[in-house]
Amino acid sequence: VLQLGAHLPPRLTQQPWHLLYCTARDGFSLRSLYRCGGQTGSPALLLIRDTEAQAFGAFSATTFRCSNGFYGTGETFLFSFSPELKVFRWTGRNDFFMKGDVDLLMLGGGSGRFGLWLDGDLHHGGSHHCETFDNETLSPREEFCVQDLEVWGLA
């Protein structure tokens, strides 16, 4: 969270963050993540560590939630620590920021590929280059297994 501070919107840089959801405490469930994920409209930081010890995730100016269509703002970005921090911001090519249902959370899109996705049990996910963020693959493999996952929100 500290390393990402410089990349957050200026209005959030001095705000305290607290842990809303973590798989070690709350289990592996996308439904639980939505339930514990904070107040609607509050910023959220998604942190993932895969089974190959790679850390990556996403920032959203709004809570992760179920939706009928894509939602979010141009403040949304993806990031990875590989080994140094790399941030992938909105390109302006589309507005496929986030979309969620009980079986899948998707971030970024275009040409049928998602910048980051997680399945309903939060055990598996994937990362591909996408038009929304022009990102590199966030994990060493395009499909990965989740070791730990956390969602942080503003206090």
C-alpha atoms as a printed R data frame, in Angstrom:
    type eleno elety resid chain resno       x       y       z
1   ATOM     1    CA   VAL     A     1   0.000   0.000   0.000
2   ATOM     2    CA   LEU     A     2   2.828   2.380   0.839
3   ATOM     3    CA   GLN     A     3   4.599   1.901  -2.515
4   ATOM     4    CA   LEU     A     4   1.347   2.512  -4.377
5   ATOM     5    CA   GLY     A     5   0.664   5.771  -2.523
6   ATOM     6    CA   ALA     A     6   2.350   7.953  -5.135
7   ATOM     7    CA   HIS     A     7   0.130   6.453  -7.853
8   ATOM     8    CA   LEU     A     8  -3.182   6.980  -6.080
9   ATOM     9    CA   PRO     A     9  -5.412   9.972  -6.839
10  ATOM    10    CA   PRO     A    10  -4.096  12.988  -4.856
11  ATOM    11    CA   ARG     A    11  -7.255  13.199  -2.707
12  ATOM    12    CA   LEU     A    12  -6.466   9.722  -1.295
13  ATOM    13    CA   THR     A    13  -2.735   9.921  -0.595
14  ATOM    14    CA   GLN     A    14  -3.093  11.019   3.051
15  ATOM    15    CA   GLN     A    15  -6.057   8.774   3.872
16  ATOM    16    CA   PRO     A    16  -5.579   5.786   6.215
17  ATOM    17    CA   TRP     A    17  -6.263   2.355   4.675
18  ATOM    18    CA   HIS     A    18  -7.582  -0.691   6.493
19  ATOM    19    CA   LEU     A    19  -8.006  -4.339   5.619
20  ATOM    20    CA   LEU     A    20 -11.568  -5.135   4.503
21  ATOM    21    CA   TYR     A    21 -11.139  -8.675   3.231
22  ATOM    22    CA   CYS     A    22  -8.401 -11.275   3.281
23  ATOM    23    CA   THR     A    23  -8.488 -14.927   2.267
24  ATOM    24    CA   ALA     A    24  -6.499 -15.987   5.360
25  ATOM    25    CA   ARG     A    25  -9.230 -14.572   7.617
26  ATOM    26    CA   ASP     A    26 -12.382 -14.611   5.463
27  ATOM    27    CA   GLY     A    27 -11.884 -17.657   3.229
28  ATOM    28    CA   PHE     A    28 -11.796 -17.998  -0.552
29  ATOM    29    CA   SER     A    29 -15.094 -16.690  -1.910
30  ATOM    30    CA   LEU     A    30 -15.898 -13.921  -4.371
31  ATOM    31    CA   ARG     A    31 -19.329 -13.524  -2.708
32  ATOM    32    CA   SER     A    32 -17.590 -12.877   0.624
33  ATOM    33    CA   LEU     A    33 -15.243 -10.400  -1.050
34  ATOM    34    CA   TYR     A    34 -18.261  -8.460  -2.365
35  ATOM    35    CA   ARG     A    35 -19.928  -8.579   1.081
36  ATOM    36    CA   CYS     A    36 -16.834  -7.387   2.990
37  ATOM    37    CA   GLY     A    37 -15.510  -5.098   0.272
38  ATOM    38    CA   GLY     A    38 -16.506  -1.757   1.761
39  ATOM    39    CA   GLN     A    39 -19.125   0.900   1.162
40  ATOM    40    CA   THR     A    40 -20.381   1.463  -2.371
41  ATOM    41    CA   GLY     A    41 -18.424   4.282  -3.941
42  ATOM    42    CA   SER     A    42 -15.418   3.886  -1.631
43  ATOM    43    CA   PRO     A    43 -11.988   3.293  -3.169
44  ATOM    44    CA   ALA     A    44 -10.545  -0.218  -2.974
45  ATOM    45    CA   LEU     A    45  -7.139  -1.766  -3.444
46  ATOM    46    CA   LEU     A    46  -6.955  -5.417  -4.518
47  ATOM    47    CA   LEU     A    47  -3.675  -7.193  -3.685
48  ATOM    48    CA   ILE     A    48  -2.918 -10.717  -4.918
49  ATOM    49    CA   ARG     A    49   0.014 -13.037  -4.302
50  ATOM    50    CA   ASP     A    50   0.049 -16.084  -6.563
51  ATOM    51    CA   THR     A    51   1.579 -19.486  -5.831
52  ATOM    52    CA   GLU     A    52   4.785 -18.368  -7.609
53  ATOM    53    CA   ALA     A    53   5.175 -15.525  -5.064
54  ATOM    54    CA   GLN     A    54   4.373 -12.804  -7.625
55  ATOM    55    CA   ALA     A    55   2.450  -9.816  -6.182
56  ATOM    56    CA   PHE     A    56   0.043  -7.745  -8.306
57  ATOM    57    CA   GLY     A    57  -3.428  -6.265  -8.260
58  ATOM    58    CA   ALA     A    58  -5.676  -3.327  -9.023
59  ATOM    59    CA   PHE     A    59  -6.840   0.002  -7.656
60  ATOM    60    CA   SER     A    60 -10.430   1.097  -8.093
61  ATOM    61    CA   ALA     A    61 -12.035   4.390  -7.115
62  ATOM    62    CA   THR     A    62 -15.138   2.371  -6.259
63  ATOM    63    CA   THR     A    63 -15.923  -0.887  -4.462
64  ATOM    64    CA   PHE     A    64 -15.718  -4.270  -6.223
65  ATOM    65    CA   ARG     A    65 -19.303  -5.514  -6.683
66  ATOM    66    CA   CYS     A    66 -21.709  -7.543  -8.791
67  ATOM    67    CA   SER     A    67 -22.844  -5.659 -11.874
68  ATOM    68    CA   ASN     A    68 -24.808  -6.092 -15.084
69  ATOM    69    CA   GLY     A    69 -22.218  -4.181 -17.078
70  ATOM    70    CA   PHE     A    70 -18.828  -2.604 -16.760
71  ATOM    71    CA   TYR     A    71 -18.377   0.128 -14.152
72  ATOM    72    CA   GLY     A    72 -15.561   2.222 -12.728
73  ATOM    73    CA   THR     A    73 -13.602   5.319 -13.667
74  ATOM    74    CA   GLY     A    74 -10.400   6.289 -15.433
75  ATOM    75    CA   GLU     A    75  -8.675   6.352 -12.039
76  ATOM    76    CA   THR     A    76  -8.706   2.529 -12.093
77  ATOM    77    CA   PHE     A    77  -5.316   0.925 -12.725
78  ATOM    78    CA   LEU     A    78  -3.530  -2.417 -12.632
79  ATOM    79    CA   PHE     A    79  -0.096  -2.969 -11.124
80  ATOM    80    CA   SER     A    80   2.541  -5.614 -10.533
81  ATOM    81    CA   PHE     A    81   5.715  -5.932  -8.492
82  ATOM    82    CA   SER     A    82   8.023  -7.745 -10.902
83  ATOM    83    CA   PRO     A    83  10.322  -7.127  -9.040
84  ATOM    84    CA   GLU     A    84   9.842  -3.344  -9.033
85  ATOM    85    CA   LEU     A    85   6.443  -1.650  -9.099
86  ATOM    86    CA   LYS     A    86   4.890  -1.244 -12.556
87  ATOM    87    CA   VAL     A    87   1.601   0.655 -12.892
88  ATOM    88    CA   PHE     A    88  -0.719   0.316 -15.901
89  ATOM    89    CA   ARG     A    89  -3.134   3.237 -16.219
90  ATOM    90    CA   TRP     A    90  -6.242   3.714 -18.331
91  ATOM    91    CA   THR     A    91  -5.435   4.198 -22.023
92  ATOM    92    CA   GLY     A    92  -8.766   5.844 -22.922
93  ATOM    93    CA   ARG     A    93  -9.388   3.231 -25.670
94  ATOM    94    CA   ASN     A    94 -12.447   1.807 -23.899
95  ATOM    95    CA   ASP     A    95 -14.177   1.963 -20.517
96  ATOM    96    CA   PHE     A    96 -14.076  -1.740 -19.588
97  ATOM    97    CA   PHE     A    97 -12.810  -1.018 -16.080
98  ATOM    98    CA   MET     A    98 -14.546  -3.705 -13.996
99  ATOM    99    CA   LYS     A    99 -17.402  -6.150 -14.163
100 ATOM   100    CA   GLY     A   100 -18.409  -8.679 -11.549
101 ATOM   101    CA   ASP     A   101 -20.826 -11.522 -10.988
102 ATOM   102    CA   VAL     A   102 -20.848 -14.437  -8.532
103 ATOM   103    CA   ASP     A   103 -18.584 -16.540 -10.782
104 ATOM   104    CA   LEU     A   104 -16.112 -13.977 -12.140
105 ATOM   105    CA   LEU     A   105 -14.524 -10.602 -11.392
106 ATOM   106    CA   MET     A   106 -12.984  -8.962 -14.477
107 ATOM   107    CA   LEU     A   107 -10.795  -5.865 -14.714
108 ATOM   108    CA   GLY     A   108  -9.865  -4.337 -18.040
109 ATOM   109    CA   GLY     A   109 -10.912  -5.728 -21.379
110 ATOM   110    CA   GLY     A   110 -10.936  -5.591 -25.127
111 ATOM   111    CA   SER     A   111 -10.698  -8.233 -27.852
112 ATOM   112    CA   GLY     A   112 -12.100 -10.850 -25.472
113 ATOM   113    CA   ARG     A   113  -9.168 -10.619 -23.047
114 ATOM   114    CA   PHE     A   114  -9.096  -9.292 -19.495
115 ATOM   115    CA   GLY     A   115  -6.239  -7.482 -17.797
116 ATOM   116    CA   LEU     A   116  -7.063  -9.382 -14.614
117 ATOM   117    CA   TRP     A   117  -9.773 -11.880 -13.744
118 ATOM   118    CA   LEU     A   118 -10.610 -14.025 -10.727
119 ATOM   119    CA   ASP     A   119 -13.007 -16.963 -10.507
120 ATOM   120    CA   GLY     A   120 -15.824 -17.352  -7.983
121 ATOM   121    CA   ASP     A   121 -13.817 -19.362  -5.469
122 ATOM   122    CA   LEU     A   122 -10.831 -16.978  -5.740
123 ATOM   123    CA   HIS     A   123  -8.463 -19.900  -6.268
124 ATOM   124    CA   HIS     A   124  -7.780 -19.260  -9.968
125 ATOM   125    CA   GLY     A   125  -7.294 -16.183 -12.059
126 ATOM   126    CA   GLY     A   126  -5.616 -14.871 -15.128
127 ATOM   127    CA   SER     A   127  -3.959 -11.846 -16.626
128 ATOM   128    CA   HIS     A   128  -3.642 -10.900 -20.279
129 ATOM   129    CA   HIS     A   129  -2.685  -7.810 -22.187
130 ATOM   130    CA   CYS     A   130  -5.834  -5.691 -22.607
131 ATOM   131    CA   GLU     A   131  -6.780  -2.494 -24.420
132 ATOM   132    CA   THR     A   132  -8.124  -0.771 -21.290
133 ATOM   133    CA   PHE     A   133  -4.725  -0.614 -19.551
134 ATOM   134    CA   ASP     A   134  -2.192  -1.693 -22.224
135 ATOM   135    CA   ASN     A   135  -0.723  -3.855 -19.464
136 ATOM   136    CA   GLU     A   136   1.823  -6.611 -19.428
137 ATOM   137    CA   THR     A   137   0.749  -9.971 -18.016
138 ATOM   138    CA   LEU     A   138   0.755  -9.328 -14.258
139 ATOM   139    CA   SER     A   139   1.729 -12.861 -13.222
140 ATOM   140    CA   PRO     A   140   4.543 -15.032 -14.657
141 ATOM   141    CA   ARG     A   141   1.803 -17.234 -16.166
142 ATOM   142    CA   GLU     A   142  -1.318 -16.023 -17.986
143 ATOM   143    CA   GLU     A   143  -3.370 -18.245 -15.665
144 ATOM   144    CA   PHE     A   144  -2.382 -18.447 -12.013
145 ATOM   145    CA   CYS     A   145  -3.402 -19.906  -8.652
146 ATOM   146    CA   VAL     A   146  -4.057 -17.489  -5.812
147 ATOM   147    CA   GLN     A   147  -2.003 -17.919  -2.640
148 ATOM   148    CA   ASP     A   148  -3.300 -14.850  -0.777
149 ATOM   149    CA   LEU     A   149  -5.716 -12.086  -1.652
150 ATOM   150    CA   GLU     A   150  -6.550  -8.883   0.227
151 ATOM   151    CA   VAL     A   151  -8.877  -5.950  -0.336
152 ATOM   152    CA   TRP     A   152  -8.006  -2.686   1.403
153 ATOM   153    CA   GLY     A   153 -10.344   0.274   1.804
154 ATOM   154    CA   LEU     A   154 -10.218   3.726   3.282
155 ATOM   155    CA   ALA     A   155 -10.747   3.968   7.045
